[in-house]
Amino acid sequence: MYDYVDNWVGWENIAEMLTYAKHPVAKKFFIFSIKTGGRAKEVLRLQAENFEVRGREKCILVKDMELEKRFNKIGLLPPSDIPHAKKWLTEKKAAARKTFPIKLNEPFSTELIQYLQETPKGYLFKSPYQCNDPPVYSRFWAYKQIIKVNDALPPDLFNRLGLNREFKDRKGNVIASTIHLWLHLLRSWRASQLAAEYDFSEAMLMEFFGWVTPKEAHHYSHLGYSKLLEQMRKNE
């Protein structure tokens, strides 16, 4: 659904959205998701040891954050009915993002540090209900929390977040009259913010998020016409 993002919605609108996160851990999860730009599962597995506050450099360093969707090809699957289509048998491989910074003077950095002080060691999203390894909240829990926030949004904020538009399938057929908040939207907002406010290039976005192709940068970061116009006017 990242094609539904036109531009960076702004920290003020996100701050207002977060007031509707009523679960005590939900707001914390949303802040870490936006600040790190991680996938839900990657964020839920964060540990305090992944973060280092660098006062002199005025940033928070995020180190060795788990990186999902990395696979090794271990063999070809039997031929399919589609000509020239290769399908691979894969296995998941352990991977981590390169160290990346979060500015201390950004919105929500103070809250992020406060959360780290409250949990100085171990998993940041440890669930009292999970006996799994690791014992953290599930992606389904995260999905339920963002839908609860979506359903509580007032119409004006819903519009400002860019959600009041038709939801269509790949063929252009209308599925619903509006879209809704979804987990990957938080990731797309961060990419759009980095491009809009810091002029991050494709290479910088790839470095920050651990992407391996420019395609992902195109999918997630959207500047909008106002940022393009601002760039055009720099030499006036």
DRENPA-3360 file (N, C-alpha, C; in nm, 2 decimals, always signed):
BEGIN
1 = MYDYVDNW = +0.08/-0.12/+0.00/+0.00/+0.00/+0.00/+0.09/+0.13/+0.00 ~ +0.22/+0.11/-0.02/+0.30/+0.23/-0.01/+0.28/+0.33/-0.12 ~ +0.22/+0.29/-0.23/+0.18/+0.38/-0.34/+0.08/+0.48/-0.30 ~ +0.01/+0.46/-0.19/-0.09/+0.56/-0.14/-0.03/+0.67/-0.07 ~ +0.10/+0.68/-0.05/+0.17/+0.78/+0.02/+0.21/+0.89/-0.08 ~ +0.16/+1.01/-0.07/+0.20/+1.12/-0.16/+0.32/+1.20/-0.11 ~ +0.33/+1.22/+0.02/+0.43/+1.31/+0.07/+0.45/+1.28/+0.22 ~ +0.54/+1.36/+0.28/+0.57/+1.35/+0.42/+0.46/+1.43/+0.50;
9 = VGWENIAE = +0.39/+1.36/+0.59/+0.27/+1.42/+0.65/+0.30/+1.52/+0.76 ~ +0.42/+1.52/+0.81/+0.46/+1.61/+0.92/+0.46/+1.55/+1.06 ~ +0.55/+1.60/+1.14/+0.56/+1.55/+1.28/+0.43/+1.59/+1.36 ~ +0.38/+1.71/+1.33/+0.26/+1.75/+1.41/+0.14/+1.66/+1.39 ~ +0.12/+1.61/+1.27/+0.01/+1.52/+1.25/+0.03/+1.39/+1.31 ~ +0.16/+1.34/+1.31/+0.19/+1.21/+1.37/+0.17/+1.22/+1.52 ~ +0.22/+1.34/+1.58/+0.20/+1.36/+1.73/+0.05/+1.35/+1.77 ~ -0.03/+1.41/+1.69/-0.17/+1.41/+1.71/-0.23/+1.27/+1.70;
17 = MLTYAKHP = -0.18/+1.20/+1.60/-0.23/+1.06/+1.58/-0.19/+0.97/+1.70 ~ -0.07/+1.00/+1.76/-0.03/+0.91/+1.87/-0.11/+0.93/+2.00 ~ -0.18/+1.04/+2.01/-0.27/+1.06/+2.12/-0.38/+0.96/+2.13 ~ -0.41/+0.90/+2.02/-0.52/+0.80/+2.01/-0.47/+0.66/+2.03 ~ -0.34/+0.64/+2.07/-0.28/+0.51/+2.10/-0.30/+0.49/+2.25 ~ -0.40/+0.42/+2.29/-0.44/+0.40/+2.43/-0.37/+0.29/+2.50 ~ -0.32/+0.19/+2.43/-0.25/+0.08/+2.50/-0.12/+0.13/+2.55 ~ -0.08/+0.10/+2.67/+0.04/+0.16/+2.73/+0.17/+0.13/+2.65;
25 = VAKKFFIF = +0.17/+0.02/+2.57/+0.29/-0.01/+2.49/+0.28/+0.03/+2.35 ~ +0.16/+0.06/+2.30/+0.13/+0.09/+2.16/+0.21/+0.22/+2.12 ~ +0.19/+0.33/+2.20/+0.26/+0.45/+2.16/+0.41/+0.43/+2.15 ~ +0.47/+0.36/+2.24/+0.61/+0.33/+2.24/+0.65/+0.25/+2.11 ~ +0.57/+0.16/+2.08/+0.59/+0.08/+1.95/+0.59/+0.17/+1.83 ~ +0.49/+0.26/+1.82/+0.48/+0.34/+1.71/+0.59/+0.44/+1.70 ~ +0.64/+0.49/+1.81/+0.75/+0.58/+1.81/+0.88/+0.51/+1.76 ~ +0.91/+0.39/+1.81/+1.03/+0.32/+1.77/+1.01/+0.28/+1.62;
33 = SIKTGGRA = +0.89/+0.25/+1.58/+0.87/+0.21/+1.44/+0.90/+0.33/+1.34 ~ +0.85/+0.45/+1.38/+0.88/+0.56/+1.29/+1.02/+0.61/+1.30 ~ +1.08/+0.61/+1.42/+1.22/+0.66/+1.43/+1.32/+0.57/+1.37 ~ +1.30/+0.44/+1.37/+1.39/+0.34/+1.31/+1.36/+0.31/+1.17 ~ +1.23/+0.33/+1.13/+1.18/+0.29/+1.00/+1.18/+0.14/+0.98 ~ +1.18/+0.06/+1.09/+1.18/-0.08/+1.08/+1.05/-0.15/+1.05 ~ +1.05/-0.27/+1.00/+0.93/-0.35/+0.99/+0.88/-0.39/+1.13 ~ +0.76/-0.42/+1.14/+0.70/-0.45/+1.27/+0.78/-0.55/+1.35;
41 = KEVLRLQA = +0.81/-0.66/+1.29/+0.88/-0.77/+1.36/+1.02/-0.73/+1.40 ~ +1.08/-0.65/+1.32/+1.22/-0.60/+1.35/+1.21/-0.51/+1.47 ~ +1.11/-0.42/+1.48/+1.10/-0.33/+1.59/+1.06/-0.40/+1.72 ~ +0.97/-0.50/+1.71/+0.93/-0.57/+1.83/+1.04/-0.65/+1.89 ~ +1.15/-0.68/+1.81/+1.26/-0.76/+1.86/+1.38/-0.67/+1.90 ~ +1.36/-0.54/+1.90/+1.46/-0.45/+1.95/+1.50/-0.47/+2.09 ~ +1.62/-0.45/+2.13/+1.67/-0.46/+2.26/+1.74/-0.33/+2.30 ~ +1.75/-0.30/+2.43/+1.81/-0.18/+2.47/+1.95/-0.17/+2.43;
49 = ENFEVRGR = +2.02/-0.29/+2.41/+2.16/-0.29/+2.37/+2.18/-0.25/+2.23 ~ +2.07/-0.24/+2.15/+2.08/-0.19/+2.01/+2.10/-0.04/+2.00 ~ +2.09/+0.03/+2.11/+2.09/+0.18/+2.11/+2.20/+0.23/+2.20 ~ +2.26/+0.34/+2.14/+2.37/+0.41/+2.22/+2.35/+0.56/+2.20 ~ +2.33/+0.63/+2.31/+2.32/+0.77/+2.30/+2.45/+0.84/+2.30 ~ +2.47/+0.92/+2.19/+2.60/+0.99/+2.17/+2.57/+1.14/+2.19 ~ +2.59/+1.19/+2.32/+2.57/+1.33/+2.34/+2.65/+1.43/+2.27 ~ +2.78/+1.39/+2.25/+2.87/+1.48/+2.18/+2.83/+1.50/+2.03;
57 = EKCILVKD = +2.79/+1.38/+1.98/+2.75/+1.39/+1.84/+2.60/+1.42/+1.82 ~ +2.53/+1.44/+1.93/+2.39/+1.48/+1.93/+2.31/+1.38/+1.85 ~ +2.33/+1.25/+1.88/+2.25/+1.15/+1.81/+2.23/+1.03/+1.89 ~ +2.14/+0.94/+1.85/+2.13/+0.81/+1.90/+2.17/+0.71/+1.79 ~ +2.27/+0.62/+1.82/+2.31/+0.52/+1.72/+2.23/+0.40/+1.74 ~ +2.18/+0.34/+1.63/+2.11/+0.21/+1.64/+2.20/+0.11/+1.57 ~ +2.24/+0.01/+1.65/+2.33/-0.09/+1.60/+2.27/-0.23/+1.60 ~ +2.31/-0.30/+1.49/+2.27/-0.45/+1.48/+2.12/-0.47/+1.49;
65 = MELEKRFN = +2.04/-0.38/+1.43/+1.90/-0.40/+1.43/+1.87/-0.52/+1.34 ~ +1.79/-0.61/+1.38/+1.75/-0.73/+1.30/+1.69/-0.68/+1.17 ~ +1.73/-0.76/+1.06/+1.68/-0.73/+0.93/+1.61/-0.85/+0.87 ~ +1.48/-0.83/+0.85/+1.40/-0.94/+0.79/+1.41/-0.95/+0.64 ~ +1.35/-1.05/+0.58/+1.34/-1.06/+0.44/+1.48/-1.07/+0.37 ~ +1.57/-1.15/+0.43/+1.70/-1.18/+0.37/+1.70/-1.33/+0.35 ~ +1.72/-1.38/+0.23/+1.72/-1.53/+0.21/+1.83/-1.57/+0.12 ~ +1.87/-1.70/+0.14/+1.97/-1.76/+0.05/+1.89/-1.86/-0.05;
73 = KIGLLPPS = +1.93/-1.86/-0.17/+1.88/-1.95/-0.27/+1.95/-2.08/-0.26 ~ +1.88/-2.19/-0.23/+1.94/-2.32/-0.21/+1.91/-2.42/-0.32 ~ +1.82/-2.38/-0.41/+1.79/-2.48/-0.52/+1.67/-2.43/-0.59 ~ +1.65/-2.49/-0.71/+1.54/-2.46/-0.80/+1.42/-2.55/-0.77 ~ +1.30/-2.49/-0.76/+1.18/-2.57/-0.75/+1.14/-2.63/-0.88 ~ +1.06/-2.73/-0.89/+1.02/-2.79/-1.01/+0.96/-2.69/-1.11 ~ +0.97/-2.71/-1.24/+0.92/-2.61/-1.33/+0.77/-2.59/-1.31 ~ +0.73/-2.46/-1.33/+0.59/-2.43/-1.32/+0.53/-2.42/-1.46;
81 = DIPHAKKW = +0.40/-2.39/-1.46/+0.33/-2.38/-1.59/+0.36/-2.25/-1.66 ~ +0.43/-2.16/-1.60/+0.46/-2.03/-1.66/+0.59/-2.04/-1.73 ~ +0.60/-2.02/-1.86/+0.72/-2.03/-1.94/+0.83/-1.94/-1.88 ~ +0.95/-1.99/-1.88/+1.07/-1.91/-1.84/+1.06/-1.85/-1.70 ~ +0.97/-1.90/-1.61/+0.96/-1.86/-1.48/+1.04/-1.95/-1.38 ~ +1.14/-1.90/-1.32/+1.22/-1.98/-1.22/+1.16/-1.95/-1.08 ~ +1.15/-2.05/-1.01/+1.11/-2.04/-0.87/+1.21/-2.11/-0.78 ~ +1.26/-2.04/-0.68/+1.37/-2.09/-0.60/+1.32/-2.14/-0.46;
89 = LTEKKAAA = +1.39/-2.24/-0.42/+1.37/-2.29/-0.28/+1.47/-2.20/-0.20 ~ +1.42/-2.14/-0.09/+1.51/-2.05/-0.01/+1.51/-2.08/+0.13 ~ +1.61/-2.03/+0.20/+1.62/-2.04/+0.35/+1.65/-1.90/+0.40 ~ +1.59/-1.87/+0.52/+1.62/-1.74/+0.58/+1.76/-1.73/+0.63 ~ +1.82/-1.62/+0.61/+1.96/-1.60/+0.67/+1.95/-1.48/+0.77 ~ +2.04/-1.50/+0.87/+2.05/-1.39/+0.97/+2.11/-1.27/+0.91 ~ +2.06/-1.15/+0.93/+2.11/-1.03/+0.88/+2.08/-0.92/+0.98 ~ +2.16/-0.81/+0.97/+2.13/-0.69/+1.05/+2.16/-0.57/+0.97;
97 = RKTFPIKL = +2.09/-0.46/+1.01/+2.12/-0.33/+0.94/+2.25/-0.28/+0.99 ~ +2.31/-0.20/+0.90/+2.43/-0.12/+0.94/+2.39/-0.02/+1.05 ~ +2.49/+0.02/+1.13/+2.46/+0.13/+1.23/+2.41/+0.25/+1.16 ~ +2.30/+0.31/+1.21/+2.24/+0.43/+1.16/+2.21/+0.53/+1.27 ~ +2.20/+0.66/+1.24/+2.18/+0.76/+1.35/+2.03/+0.80/+1.35 ~ +2.00/+0.85/+1.47/+1.87/+0.92/+1.49/+1.91/+1.05/+1.56 ~ +1.87/+1.17/+1.51/+1.91/+1.30/+1.57/+1.84/+1.32/+1.70 ~ +1.92/+1.37/+1.80/+1.86/+1.40/+1.93/+1.76/+1.51/+1.93;
105 = NEPFSTEL = +1.77/+1.60/+1.84/+1.68/+1.72/+1.83/+1.56/+1.69/+1.75 ~ +1.54/+1.57/+1.70/+1.42/+1.53/+1.63/+1.30/+1.52/+1.72 ~ +1.18/+1.54/+1.68/+1.06/+1.50/+1.76/+1.07/+1.36/+1.80 ~ +1.02/+1.33/+1.92/+1.01/+1.20/+1.98/+1.15/+1.13/+2.02 ~ +1.26/+1.20/+2.00/+1.39/+1.15/+2.05/+1.39/+1.15/+2.20 ~ +1.33/+1.25/+2.26/+1.33/+1.25/+2.41/+1.25/+1.14/+2.46 ~ +1.13/+1.11/+2.40/+1.05/+1.00/+2.44/+1.13/+0.86/+2.42 ~ +1.20/+0.85/+2.31/+1.27/+0.73/+2.28/+1.38/+0.70/+2.39;
113 = IQYLQETP = +1.45/+0.81/+2.43/+1.55/+0.79/+2.54/+1.48/+0.76/+2.67 ~ +1.37/+0.82/+2.70/+1.30/+0.79/+2.82/+1.26/+0.64/+2.82 ~ +1.21/+0.59/+2.71/+1.18/+0.44/+2.71/+1.30/+0.36/+2.73 ~ +1.41/+0.40/+2.68/+1.54/+0.32/+2.69/+1.58/+0.32/+2.84 ~ +1.56/+0.44/+2.91/+1.59/+0.45/+3.05/+1.50/+0.36/+3.14 ~ +1.38/+0.34/+3.09/+1.28/+0.26/+3.16/+1.31/+0.11/+3.15 ~ +1.37/+0.07/+3.03/+1.41/-0.06/+3.00/+1.56/-0.06/+2.96 ~ +1.65/-0.05/+3.06/+1.79/-0.04/+3.03/+1.86/-0.16/+2.98;
121 = KGYLFKSP = +1.79/-0.28/+2.98/+1.85/-0.40/+2.94/+1.75/-0.49/+2.88 ~ +1.78/-0.57/+2.78/+1.69/-0.67/+2.72/+1.59/-0.62/+2.62 ~ +1.49/-0.70/+2.59/+1.39/-0.67/+2.49/+1.30/-0.55/+2.54 ~ +1.28/-0.46/+2.45/+1.20/-0.34/+2.47/+1.05/-0.36/+2.47 ~ +1.01/-0.47/+2.40/+0.87/-0.50/+2.38/+0.84/-0.64/+2.43 ~ +0.89/-0.67/+2.55/+0.87/-0.80/+2.61/+0.72/-0.82/+2.65 ~ +0.66/-0.92/+2.61/+0.51/-0.94/+2.64/+0.50/-1.03/+2.76 ~ +0.40/-0.99/+2.85/+0.37/-1.08/+2.96/+0.30/-1.21/+2.92;
129 = YQCNDPPV = +0.25/-1.21/+2.80/+0.16/-1.32/+2.75/+0.24/-1.42/+2.67 ~ +0.36/-1.39/+2.63/+0.43/-1.48/+2.53/+0.53/-1.56/+2.60 ~ +0.54/-1.69/+2.56/+0.64/-1.78/+2.61/+0.73/-1.82/+2.50 ~ +0.72/-1.75/+2.39/+0.81/-1.78/+2.27/+0.95/-1.73/+2.29 ~ +1.03/-1.76/+2.19/+1.17/-1.71/+2.19/+1.19/-1.63/+2.06 ~ +1.20/-1.50/+2.07/+1.20/-1.42/+2.19/+1.06/-1.39/+2.24 ~ +1.04/-1.36/+2.37/+0.91/-1.34/+2.43/+0.86/-1.20/+2.42 ~ +0.83/-1.17/+2.29/+0.79/-1.03/+2.26/+0.65/-1.03/+2.21;
137 = YSRFWAYK = +0.59/-0.91/+2.20/+0.46/-0.89/+2.14/+0.46/-0.94/+1.99 ~ +0.35/-0.98/+1.94/+0.35/-1.04/+1.81/+0.31/-0.93/+1.71 ~ +0.33/-0.96/+1.58/+0.30/-0.87/+1.47/+0.14/-0.85/+1.47 ~ +0.07/-0.95/+1.50/-0.08/-0.94/+1.50/-0.12/-0.84/+1.61 ~ -0.05/-0.85/+1.73/-0.08/-0.75/+1.83/-0.06/-0.61/+1.78 ~ +0.05/-0.59/+1.70/+0.09/-0.45/+1.65/-0.02/-0.41/+1.55 ~ -0.07/-0.51/+1.47/-0.17/-0.48/+1.37/-0.30/-0.43/+1.44 ~ -0.34/-0.50/+1.55/-0.46/-0.47/+1.62/-0.45/-0.32/+1.68;
145 = QIIKVNDA = -0.33/-0.29/+1.72/-0.31/-0.16/+1.78/-0.32/-0.05/+1.68 ~ -0.27/-0.07/+1.56/-0.28/+0.04/+1.46/-0.42/+0.05/+1.41 ~ -0.49/-0.05/+1.40/-0.63/-0.05/+1.36/-0.72/+0.02/+1.46 ~ -0.69/+0.00/+1.59/-0.76/+0.07/+1.70/-0.74/+0.22/+1.68 ~ -0.61/+0.26/+1.66/-0.59/+0.40/+1.64/-0.66/+0.46/+1.52 ~ -0.65/+0.38/+1.41/-0.72/+0.42/+1.28/-0.87/+0.45/+1.31 ~ -0.93/+0.36/+1.38/-1.08/+0.37/+1.40/-1.11/+0.48/+1.49 ~ -1.02/+0.53/+1.57/-1.04/+0.64/+1.66/-1.01/+0.78/+1.61;
153 = LPPDLFNR = -0.95/+0.79/+1.49/-0.91/+0.91/+1.43/-1.03/+1.00/+1.39 ~ -1.03/+1.13/+1.43/-1.14/+1.22/+1.38/-1.12/+1.25/+1.23 ~ -1.23/+1.28/+1.16/-1.23/+1.30/+1.02/-1.12/+1.40/+0.97 ~ -1.10/+1.51/+1.04/-1.00/+1.61/+1.00/-0.86/+1.55/+1.00 ~ -0.82/+1.48/+1.10/-0.69/+1.42/+1.11/-0.68/+1.30/+1.01 ~ -0.78/+1.23/+0.99/-0.79/+1.12/+0.89/-0.75/+1.18/+0.75 ~ -0.80/+1.30/+0.72/-0.77/+1.36/+0.59/-0.63/+1.41/+0.59 ~ -0.58/+1.47/+0.70/-0.45/+1.52/+0.70/-0.34/+1.41/+0.69;
161 = LGLNREFK = -0.37/+1.29/+0.73/-0.28/+1.18/+0.72/-0.29/+1.11/+0.58 ~ -0.37/+1.17/+0.49/-0.38/+1.12/+0.36/-0.46/+0.99/+0.34 ~ -0.55/+0.96/+0.43/-0.62/+0.83/+0.43/-0.76/+0.84/+0.36 ~ -0.80/+0.96/+0.33/-0.94/+0.97/+0.27/-0.93/+0.96/+0.12 ~ -0.90/+0.84/+0.07/-0.90/+0.81/-0.07/-0.94/+0.67/-0.10 ~ -0.98/+0.64/-0.22/-1.02/+0.51/-0.25/-0.91/+0.41/-0.25 ~ -0.94/+0.29/-0.19/-0.85/+0.18/-0.19/-0.88/+0.09/-0.32 ~ -0.78/+0.08/-0.40/-0.80/+0.00/-0.53/-0.70/-0.12/-0.53;
169 = DRKGNVIA = -0.74/-0.22/-0.61/-0.65/-0.33/-0.63/-0.56/-0.29/-0.75 ~ -0.47/-0.39/-0.78/-0.37/-0.36/-0.89/-0.43/-0.33/-1.02 ~ -0.55/-0.37/-1.04/-0.62/-0.35/-1.17/-0.70/-0.22/-1.17 ~ -0.70/-0.15/-1.06/-0.77/-0.02/-1.05/-0.92/-0.03/-1.00 ~ -0.96/-0.15/-0.96/-1.09/-0.17/-0.91/-1.10/-0.12/-0.77 ~ -1.21/-0.05/-0.74/-1.22/+0.01/-0.60/-1.27/-0.10/-0.51 ~ -1.19/-0.12/-0.40/-1.22/-0.22/-0.30/-1.29/-0.15/-0.18 ~ -1.25/-0.03/-0.14/-1.31/+0.04/-0.03/-1.31/+0.19/-0.06;
177 = STIHLWLH = -1.40/+0.27/+0.01/-1.40/+0.41/-0.02/-1.29/+0.49/+0.04 ~ -1.22/+0.43/+0.14/-1.10/+0.49/+0.21/-1.00/+0.38/+0.23 ~ -0.88/+0.43/+0.25/-0.77/+0.34/+0.30/-0.76/+0.35/+0.45 ~ -0.67/+0.29/+0.52/-0.66/+0.30/+0.66/-0.51/+0.29/+0.70 ~ -0.48/+0.32/+0.83/-0.35/+0.31/+0.88/-0.30/+0.16/+0.87 ~ -0.18/+0.14/+0.83/-0.12/+0.01/+0.83/+0.02/+0.02/+0.87 ~ +0.08/-0.10/+0.91/+0.21/-0.10/+0.98/+0.32/-0.04/+0.89 ~ +0.32/-0.08/+0.76/+0.43/-0.03/+0.68/+0.42/+0.12/+0.64;
185 = LLRSWRAS = +0.31/+0.18/+0.67/+0.29/+0.32/+0.65/+0.39/+0.40/+0.74 ~ +0.42/+0.35/+0.86/+0.51/+0.41/+0.95/+0.65/+0.42/+0.89 ~ +0.68/+0.31/+0.83/+0.81/+0.29/+0.76/+0.82/+0.39/+0.64 ~ +0.72/+0.40/+0.57/+0.71/+0.49/+0.45/+0.72/+0.64/+0.50 ~ +0.65/+0.67/+0.61/+0.66/+0.81/+0.66/+0.80/+0.84/+0.69 ~ +0.88/+0.75/+0.75/+1.02/+0.78/+0.79/+1.10/+0.80/+0.66 ~ +1.08/+0.72/+0.56/+1.16/+0.74/+0.44/+1.13/+0.87/+0.38 ~ +1.00/+0.91/+0.38/+0.96/+1.03/+0.32/+1.01/+1.15/+0.40;
193 = QLAAEYDF = +1.01/+1.14/+0.53/+1.07/+1.25/+0.61/+1.22/+1.27/+0.59 ~ +1.29/+1.16/+0.58/+1.44/+1.17/+0.55/+1.46/+1.24/+0.42 ~ +1.38/+1.20/+0.32/+1.40/+1.27/+0.19/+1.36/+1.41/+0.19 ~ +1.24/+1.44/+0.26/+1.19/+1.58/+0.25/+1.27/+1.67/+0.34 ~ +1.31/+1.63/+0.46/+1.37/+1.72/+0.56/+1.52/+1.72/+0.55 ~ +1.58/+1.61/+0.51/+1.73/+1.60/+0.51/+1.78/+1.58/+0.37 ~ +1.70/+1.59/+0.27/+1.74/+1.57/+0.13/+1.82/+1.44/+0.11 ~ +1.78/+1.33/+0.18/+1.85/+1.20/+0.16/+1.84/+1.16/+0.01;
201 = SEAMLMEF = +1.95/+1.12/-0.04/+1.95/+1.06/-0.17/+1.91/+0.91/-0.17 ~ +1.90/+0.85/-0.28/+1.86/+0.71/-0.29/+1.97/+0.63/-0.21 ~ +2.10/+0.66/-0.24/+2.21/+0.59/-0.17/+2.20/+0.60/-0.02 ~ +2.16/+0.72/+0.03/+2.15/+0.74/+0.17/+2.03/+0.67/+0.23 ~ +1.92/+0.66/+0.16/+1.81/+0.59/+0.21/+1.84/+0.44/+0.21 ~ +1.91/+0.39/+0.11/+1.95/+0.25/+0.11/+2.04/+0.22/+0.23 ~ +2.13/+0.31/+0.26/+2.22/+0.29/+0.37/+2.15/+0.29/+0.51 ~ +2.05/+0.38/+0.52/+1.98/+0.39/+0.64/+1.89/+0.27/+0.67;
209 = FGWVTPKE = +1.82/+0.23/+0.57/+1.72/+0.12/+0.59/+1.78/-0.02/+0.56 ~ +1.90/-0.03/+0.51/+1.96/-0.16/+0.47/+1.90/-0.22/+0.35 ~ +1.85/-0.13/+0.26/+1.80/-0.18/+0.13/+1.91/-0.21/+0.03 ~ +1.88/-0.31/-0.06/+1.99/-0.35/-0.15/+1.96/-0.30/-0.29 ~ +1.84/-0.25/-0.32/+1.82/-0.19/-0.45/+1.75/-0.06/-0.44 ~ +1.77/+0.03/-0.54/+1.70/+0.16/-0.54/+1.55/+0.15/-0.55 ~ +1.50/+0.03/-0.59/+1.35/+0.01/-0.61/+1.28/+0.04/-0.47 ~ +1.34/-0.01/-0.36/+1.27/+0.01/-0.24/+1.27/+0.16/-0.20;
217 = AHHYSHLG = +1.37/+0.23/-0.23/+1.37/+0.37/-0.20/+1.26/+0.44/-0.28 ~ +1.24/+0.40/-0.40/+1.13/+0.46/-0.48/+0.99/+0.42/-0.42 ~ +0.98/+0.30/-0.37/+0.85/+0.26/-0.32/+0.81/+0.33/-0.19 ~ +0.91/+0.36/-0.10/+0.88/+0.41/+0.03/+0.89/+0.56/+0.05 ~ +0.98/+0.63/-0.03/+0.99/+0.77/-0.01/+0.92/+0.85/-0.11 ~ +0.84/+0.95/-0.06/+0.76/+1.03/-0.15/+0.77/+1.17/-0.10 ~ +0.81/+1.26/-0.19/+0.84/+1.40/-0.15/+0.71/+1.49/-0.16 ~ +0.63/+1.47/-0.26/+0.52/+1.55/-0.29/+0.56/+1.68/-0.37;
225 = YSKLLEQM = +0.46/+1.74/-0.42/+0.49/+1.86/-0.51/+0.55/+1.97/-0.44 ~ +0.51/+1.99/-0.31/+0.56/+2.11/-0.23/+0.72/+2.10/-0.21 ~ +0.77/+1.98/-0.19/+0.91/+1.97/-0.17/+0.98/+1.99/-0.31 ~ +0.92/+1.94/-0.42/+0.98/+1.96/-0.55/+0.99/+2.11/-0.58 ~ +0.88/+2.18/-0.55/+0.87/+2.32/-0.57/+0.98/+2.40/-0.49 ~ +0.99/+2.36/-0.37/+1.09/+2.42/-0.28/+1.23/+2.40/-0.34 ~ +1.26/+2.28/-0.39/+1.39/+2.25/-0.45/+1.41/+2.34/-0.57 ~ +1.30/+2.36/-0.65/+1.31/+2.44/-0.77/+1.34/+2.59/-0.74;
233 = RKNE = +1.29/+2.63/-0.63/+1.31/+2.77/-0.60/+1.44/+2.81/-0.53 ~ +1.52/+2.71/-0.50/+1.65/+2.73/-0.43/+1.74/+2.83/-0.50 ~ +1.74/+2.83/-0.63/+1.83/+2.92/-0.70/+1.76/+3.05/-0.76 ~ +1.64/+3.08/-0.70/+1.57/+3.20/-0.75/+1.64/+3.32/-0.69;
% end
